[in-house]
Amino acid sequence: MKAVCWNGKHDVRVETVPDPQILNQTDCIVRITSTAICGSDLHLYNGYVPTMKAGDILGHEFMGDVVEVGREVKRLKKGDRVVVPATISCGKCFYCERTQFGLCDNSNPNAAITKKAFGDAPAAIFGYSHLYGGYDGGQSQYARVPYADVGPLKVPAGIADEKVLFLSDVFPTGYMAAENCEIQPGDVVAIWGCGPVGQFAIRSALMLGAEKVIAIDREPARLQMAERAGNVETINFENAYPVEELIERCGGRGPDACIDAVGTEAFGHGFGATLDWTKQLARVQSDRPNVLRQAMQACRKGGVISIPGVYGGIIDSINFGSAFNKGLVFRMGQTHMQKYMPRLMERIEAGDIDPSFLVTHTASLDQAPAMYETFKHKQDECVKVVMKPF
């Protein structure tokens, strides 16, 4: 089969690799009809996630048709159309039983490595380095899906791929980020980053009752997409400092909640942002926490900082005294995909949201190397790339 393989920093290739096989009788094999490039994939592409190996198959946002199931799979059968969650979860451990699927204890075979880095291991993730399990990803023609009775969600007939594909990751991630804000009537939510997760966080915050969202980015096309959600104001951080602008727009108090939908590769200006770049390039710190600093500064006292943006390790120059003295609440972590996918499918079926608004580019799998470059550099007003393997 064809697959998009990582071969080093800024080097992805479409290669012919062996077809996946059933390894455990709880597996299924999916013929992939649509797959996407995620902003998190750019962290791999840019070389910021360790333990990648040449030939690793990328991709954690995919869907398709079940073509084979293991003997112990009860819920799925050959021919079922499914969307597959990015995270892999067993459904039976301490965390899965509490619907904290992103913290699964059993899915990551390399948990011992991850524990050395983080103190403990989250759930495995498709196509996201050996730190997160080393599983082949879904930017390919076929994929093996472990724990098939726990992960894949059946897709009703008649719904286009583009409406449900993002249930695999960015829609639940944006929704969980908004839910973590504990939005109350009248709340103002500030969201840094108008990429795919940020766009869904914006719409989810509004669905959950926010009076207004203030979205921050520097790409005009992304800011315009955010404004189309309604009740959204925008800040281009090339033209105004977000902290001062947010406090002014919120009557001197600051937003009720702030969402960092950027994470490890945040852009910014000034001495702090330049220092972050320097430290990251020198491998003194692994992430650039410019957005996190701004969110902590801007958020009102007693407010919530929600972090769906991926962080991979060590950050410094964080004014934690600010968070303490302002009484801020932090919520973050890998998304509990299986918890949110069914309820968000209901939202789609009810017509509350059509996630296909996000798609700006559709391409074949063979075009993946070019599409990575287009997405990375935000060329041609690119927000989201969907690829068709067949």
C-alpha positions, 0 to 999 in steps of 0.5 A: 500500500501507499503511505506517508512516511517520515524520513527526517526533519522536513522530509516526508515521502509517499512510499510503498509499504506492507499492508497492515495485518491483524496482530491481535484478535481485538484489531480491525483493518480499515480501508481509508477513504479520507485522512488529514494533516493535523497541526500536531503533525507539523511538530513531527515535520519540524523535528520537535518530537523525539523518538521518530524513526525513518519510515514511520507512517504519519497521521492520526486523523482518518476514517474509512471502511472496515475490511477485516476484523479480529475474532474477538471484535463484537461491535464492528463488522466488515463493511462498516464505515467508521471514523477512528479516534486519534488516541488508542484506548483499551476501554477497561483500565482505571482511566478508561472506566472513568472516561479519561480515554486520553490517559489509557494505561494499556495502549502504549507499549512504550510507556516505560520510555514515556514515563521517564520523560513525563512521570507517566504515560498517556494513551498511545496515538496513531502515527505520533512517534515511539514515545506515544506507542510507535503505531503506524498512522492513517496517512495511508491506504489501510490502517490497523486499528487496535481495540476496535470495539472501543475506538472507531465510531460508526458513521450513518449512511449519507453523511459526507466524509468531510462532515465527520472526519474531524471527529477523529481529533480536532473537533473533540479537541476543540470541544473539550478545550471549551468544555474545560472552560466551564462557560457560564452565561455572559462569559467572554472566552479568548482563544489563541490560534485560529488553526483547526483546533482553534476554529472548533474551540471557537464554535464549541465555546459559542455552542456551550453558551459563551456570550462572545469569543475573541480570537487571536492569530496573525493570518487574515484567512484564519481570522476571517474564518473565525469571524464567520462563526458569529459573535466573534471578535478578532485580534491580529497580534501583528497589529496589537499586543493581545494582553493589553487589547483583551483587558481593554475589551473586557472592561479592564478585568480580562477574559473569563477563560483563555484557550491556548490552541497553539502550544509548542511552536507559538509565534510572538514578538519581543525579548521573551519570544526571541529567547524562546526561539533561541532556547528551543533551537539550542534544545535548552527548552522543548517548547515556546510558551509565548501564548501561555504567558499571554493567557496567564497575563490576560485572564481575569482573576479566578478564571480558567486557562484551557490548553489543547495546544500540544506541549512536549516537555520543558518550558521556563520563564513562566510567571507562576506567581501570577497564576497563583495570586490570580487564582487561575485554574488550569485544565489540559491534556490529551483529548478523551476522544471516545467520550466526545465523539458520539455526542458531537456526531449527534450535533452534526446530525442535528445540523448544529454544526457542519465541520466541513467548513474547515476544509480548504484543500483536498489532495491525493495521498501522492501530494502529501509532501507538497501539502505539508509545505503548503500547510506549514507555511500557510500558503494559499490560505491553507487551514486544513488539508484532507487527502484521499488515498484512493 
